[in-house]
Amino acid sequence: MAVRTISPDVYSIGAIDWNLRLFDALIGTPEGTSYNAFVVKGTGKTALIDTVDPAFEESLLKNLMRIGISSLDYIVINHAEQDHAGSLPLLLDMFPGATVVADEKCRDLLGRLLDVPEDRVTVVKDGDTIDLGGKTLEFIVAPWVHWPETMMTYLKEDGILFSCDLFGSHLATSELFVRDFTKVERMAKRYFAEIMMPFRSSVLAAMQKVAERDVRIIAPSHGPLYDDPSLILDVYAEWTSDTVKNLVLLPYVSMHGSTAKMVSYLTDALIERGIEVQPYDLSKSDLGDIAMTTLDAATIVIATPTVLFGPHPVALNAAYILSALRPKTKFISVIGSFGWGGKTVQTLVDTLSHLSAEVIDPVYIRGYPTGEDLAALNVLADTILKKHEGLLTRSQEGSG
Ligand SMILES: Cc1cc2nc3c(=O)[nH]c(=O)nc-3n(C[C@H](O)[C@H](O)[C@H](O)COP(=O)(O)O)c2cc1C
């Protein structure tokens, strides 16, 4: 993997994982990812900031050699997750004089996850600094910007924020800095929806700390870097806001066509009312795309038949994940078809209860939809329209 210079004596030496297609055995990564690691050389001391996934530890060592590093003074660990800290045990063997720099919670997790001895770790607090000689590292503790121990590191003289997972994207690219933001924005949005959305208030607190500093370069731990920070800061301001769009997310599954017919009818009914709608056939769709849509959707309608007295397991899985991601969705509903009975609607409403969204009356029918059932879907579309108009009015009053 190539070494790239970010600014004088600051290098990007991480690894690009071009072929990764599934991260954490959960998240699709259609465009691969990178594990970014950085070296900052001061006149007196040298620091490595984060490591790489252990599968790439050899390439990290080679890159250290390429830039003439024979000893490391500090290894800053912003996040204990293995894709960033996983090469630490090898590095601690290779560089016996190196001290790990981490916050207290991170020290604890490094011990538990990677068996890193406590006496190799120097604990830092929010605002602490280390002077490398003409290069000052400031540590910005950012709990729950993914995990409880996360922190960021700010290189004062160069205005570089090593932001850890914040502002990251799962994107393998040969570009060090973002050049085509339209492409990167999609991957950054997906990353935000899948990783950061459950921690929106913590992200906002971290962004406040970023705003207090003169940040000229943002260097996240996944994906390309930003030499125009406003690109990513502006979209994050929107994503972390409470604003939702006049959009319905409609994830569905259907075995024999009854629920599919209802989805198709409701989709048209929403379009006719000027409401944007995004149906996803759960048997074919990527959860990352669905997660991204939840970021904007004012309403989620889950459509499923009853299977073994409850929702189809694919729909239940989607509801569970959507609930865990805690989108800012304001309204939820359920539509679908059953044969004889079950607890589908209640199970889904209970599963989505984390969202604190208002439940709009479900349309749950027996068998193939009749004219009366389709009329009920028109009523549902009318209700969604009224609810969305109410949101718009409230937000206009709020801004007026
Ligand atoms: C494997 C299987 C299990 C089912 N279990 C139930 C059930 O527990 N309760 C029920 O009311 N209907 C049950 N049904 C019937 C379906 O809910 C019903 O046929 C429904 O109309 C199918 O909708 P779809 O055409 O959208 O797949 C089951 C159907 C299948 C194929």
The ligand as an ORCA input file, in Angstrom:
! r2SCAN-3c Opt
* xyz 0 1
  C     -45.174    -20.687      5.684
  C     -46.440    -19.947      5.905
  C     -46.884    -19.716      7.181
  C     -48.047    -19.004      7.426
  N     -48.438    -18.767      8.701
  C     -49.553    -18.035      8.921
  C     -49.991    -17.732     10.254
  O     -49.374    -18.135     11.231
  N     -51.086    -16.983     10.419
  C     -51.791    -16.512      9.360
  O     -52.777    -15.811      9.553
  N     -51.438    -16.806      8.095
  C     -50.349    -17.553      7.845
  N     -49.961    -17.827      6.563
  C     -50.815    -17.372      5.460
  C     -50.344    -16.072      4.863
  O     -50.207    -15.071      5.838
  C     -51.368    -15.600      3.828
  O     -51.419    -16.561      2.802
  C     -51.047    -14.244      3.241
  O     -52.135    -13.825      2.453
  C     -49.774    -14.285      2.390
  O     -49.476    -13.006      1.949
  P     -48.485    -12.801      0.693
  O     -49.254    -13.210     -0.525
  O     -48.151    -11.365      0.678
  O     -47.316    -13.689      0.895
  C     -48.804    -18.531      6.328
  C     -48.356    -18.779      5.029
  C     -47.195    -19.485      4.817
  C     -46.735    -19.716      3.413
*
